[in-house]
Amino acid sequence: MVTKKRILFIANEMSPYLELTEFSEIVNKLAIKANDSGYEIRCIMPRFGTINERRHRLHEVVRLSGINISIENDDYPLQIKVASLPNARLQVYFLDNEEMFKRKFVFNGEEDEWFDDNGIRSIFFCKGAIETVKKFGWPPDVIHCSGWMTGLIPLFLKTAYKKEPVFSNSKVLFTVGQKTFDQNFGPDFQKLCMINAAIKEKEMEPFKDNNNYAMMHGGGFYADALSFGDGQIDQQLLDIFSKIKGKKVIQFNPDTDLTEYLQLYSDLAIK
């Protein structure tokens, strides 16, 4: 019997739950199209406080909750919720934590002030997504990461989690998006990312700027393949990634029918 190939979508936004950029709708369409094309699909995103649980019918997955995510010397309990994507037979898992995501704003407060813990929130989400998949016991063939908040996942999978059996055959596609913020994560960000010295300082080099650019650069650097999810990509990133040999790149196309993505999923899954 032929086993279905598995694609895991990890995104910090996905329509209809959170729509910050146009790529949120593309993630939705990609998940549905891949599901309809015979792939086995699961999706993971943060449960930001702006997401209405009642309207979207989220409910806790008790058997998956109870994980603690460690960031340096602090432990944060991870709660996992799930909902069915409207008009599709697939599930979206939401990672929640009262300290990280209960606030009624996404990355900026009521006065548009930048949350100074956005770096830690990103680390929590990336580690949480990986630990959730381990808890699933569901080995993905392809992991499609989109949104700056997922930028650490390719790094983590190629370093601290490289010996995890559930990811032994996983290939990562990272979508480089538009610049959405100008702020910096602060001087301790790289140290917090290093997972108790499981990641070497030199491996953090692509993230050295501690900002939006760094997350896109690092995510693309460690991914097995790239796509550009917007027509307004940082020119420096375009220049860097255009010089990388042997890495498949999907250029931005506002009129794409998504078949190029499906072909790339297929190519990555059989490697």
N, C-alpha and C positions, 0 to 999 in steps of 0.2 A: 504494500500500500504506500502510495506517495504521501509524504508528510507535508502539510502546508508550511510554506516559509513564513516566518514571523517577523513583523515589523513593529517596532516600538517607537511611538512619537513622544518626544519630551519637549514641551514648549512652555514658555512663560505666558503665552496667550493663545487662545483658540476660540473661534466663533462657535456658538453664540455666547460663551461664558465671559470672555474678556476680549475686547477689540481695541487695541492700542495702535496697531499698524494694519496695513492692508494684508499682511501675510497671515494674520489670524484666520482669515477666511480661506486662504489657500491651504493651511494646515487642515481645516475642516474638510475641504474638498478632497485633499490627498488621502486622508484617512478613509473616507467613504469610498473613493475610487479604488484604493488598494484593497479594501475589504470586499468590494464587489468583484474584484479581479482575482479573487481566490487566495489572498494572503490572510493570515491570522493577525489581527490588529489589536494593540492596546495603546492607550494614550495616558500620559501623566502630565499634570500641570499643578501650579500652586493653587490653594483655595484662598485666594485673596478675599478680604472682607467685603469687597464690592460685589462678589458673586452671591446671588440670592439662592440660598439652599432650598427654600420651599418651591420657588418657581421652577428651578431646574431639577428638583427631586433628588437632591443629594442625600445619601445615607451612609452612616459609618460602616466600614468593613471590620468588624470586631476581630476576626481571625488574623487580620493583617496588622492591626494597630498594636501598640505596645513596644515598638522599636524606639530606642533612644539614639539620637544623633549627637555625637561628640564633636565639639569644636574647641580645640585646645583643652582647657580644663573644665569646660561646661558641658552639661548634658541637656539636650532638649527633647522632650517626648514628641514622637511623630504620630499623628492621627491620620488615618487614611479613609477617605470617603469615595463614593462612586456614584456615577449617574450614567444613564444610557444616552448616547448622542441622539438628538432628535432626528427622526426619519432615517435612522441607521441602526443596524443590529451590531453595535459595538459599544464598549464601555470606556468611560473616561475616569481615571483615578485622580483624586485631588489630595495633595499633601497639605496637611494643616498642622498648625501649632499656634497656641494662643498668643505667645509673645511675638512670633514672626508675622502672622497673617491676619489676626482678628481685627486690626485697625480698618476703618472704613475708607481707606485710600490705598493706592497701589504703591507708588514709589515716592510720591510727594504728598505733604500734608495739606490741610485746608488752606493755608496761606502760601501754597506752592513751595514750601520748604522741603528740601531734599532730606529724606530719612538717613541719618548718619550710620544706621546699621544695615543699609542695603547690601553691603559687601558680605556681611555675616548671613543675611537672609539668602543670598545667592549660594553661598557655601552649603547652607542647610538644605536648600532645595536640591542641589546637585547630588550631595551625599544621600539625601533622603530618597531621591529617585533611584539611585543605584541600590540602596539597601532594600527598597520596596521590591525591585525586580528579583533580588536574591530571595526575598521572602516568598514571592510568587513561585520560585523554582521554575521559571519560564524563560528558557534561553532564547533571546532574540537573535535573528540572523542579521538584521539591520536595525540600527538605532538612528533615527532622524532627529537631531537636535536643532531647535530654532529659537531665536531670541537670545539677547545677550546674557540673560540669566542662566542659560544652559552652557555657557562657554567653558566652564571647568570640567564638564563631563568627559569630553575626549581625553583631556589630561589625566583625570582620575582613572579612567579605564586603561590607559597605556602605562600607568605607573603603579599607584597604590593598589588597584584592583586587578592588575594584569594576570594574577594567578587564580582568580575566581573562576571555577568551572562553568558557571552560568554564562559567562561572557567570553568563553574560550574561542568561539567562532564568530563573535559579533564584529560587524563592520560599522563604522560611524560616518554618517553624512551630517555635515554641519552647514546650516544656512546662515550666511552673513547678511545681516539686515542693516537698516539705516541707523545713523547716529540718533539716539533719542535722549541723551543727557550729556552734560558738560562736567559734572562733578567728579571728584576723586574719592576712591574708597578709603583712603587714609594709609599711613605708613605701615600698619600692622597686617594689612590684607594678605600679602604673600605668605607671611609667617603662619597665619590662620589657615591658609590653604594647604599647608604642607603635611597635614595629617600625621602629627607626631613623628616627623622626620621620615615618613614613608615616601615623600617626594623630595628630591634633591633641589638645592637652591638653583642650580643651573637649569633645571627643568622648568622653573618658573620664569625664565627669561622672557618668553613672549608676553607675559602678563605684567611686565615691570612698570608700565605706566599707570596701573591700578585704576583704569577708567573704562569707558564704553569701548574705545578703540582696542584696549588690551584684551577685553573679553572676546571680541570678534577675532582679533589676531590669534589669541591662544586657542580658541575653539577651532578655527580653520587650520592652524598649524598642526594640531594633533589628530585631526579627523582624517579618515581614509578618502573622503571625497567632499566636494564643496558645491554649494549652490549660492547664487546671489538672489536675495529675496526682495530687492528693491532697486529702482533705477538710480537712487542717490546714495551710492556706496562711497565711503571714504576713499579718495584717490590713492592714498598711500597703501591701503589694503589691496586695492585693485592691482597696483604695481607689484606688491609683494607676491600675491598669489598667482599672478600671471607668469612668474618666473619659476614656479614649482613644477618640476617634471614628474610625470607618472601618477598624477592625482587628477581624477576626473572632475571637471568643473561644469556645472550647468549655469549658463549665463541668464541674467534676468530677462524675462519676456512677459510683458503685461498681458499678452494674448495667448499664453501657453495653455494647451489642453491637458497638461500634466502627464502626457505619455512619456516624455523624456525622463521624468522622475520615476515612473514605473519601470522603465528600462534600466535605469541606474540601480534601483532596488534589486532587480533581477540579477544584474551583473555583480553587485556586491555580495548577494546572498550565495552565489555559487563559487566565489573565490575561496 
